[in-house]
Amino acid sequence: MSFWELVVVGVVALLVLGPEKLPGAIRTVTGTIRSIREFGHQMKSELSDELRVHELHEKLRQAEEKGLLGLSADEINALAELRQAAADVNSPYSKPAQPATDIPAQLPAATPAASTPPAVTAQSAPVAVAPSSGQPTAQAHEQKTPT
């Protein structure tokens, strides 16, 4: 909109709403526009995060297909980023996790081509949230043996 179009809209709004209701209407309109922009930024951020997760998942799948051997730099970086995220989730309140640059050195050693590739899984002890503190607590997972 040009300046003169805004002036015409303002004059019409002043005539229709009157001088008492116009400031409240302006506040309502600006608040609505602000919330729409915030919603747009939030959706853009979430979409970007989801695309990044999908990209990392795809690189992890490719690395698993290669048996974690002969990985490209992108795949090594993706594995390092996933391991760093897992370390951050598993111990958010303990000592700082090691930097992602050290992680590729921890990749498994070369195994014969005939062996099956190691499966990367997310199996761990169940995690429950303590109702009073809101912090996760690990529960021991007991196996029952027949007697």
Secondary structure as UniProt FT lines:
FT   HELIX           3..65
FT   TURN            66..68
FT   HELIX           73..90
FT   TURN            92..93
FT   HELIX           100..106
FT   TURN            113..114
FT   STRAND          127..129
FT   TURN            131..133
FT   STRAND          136..138
//
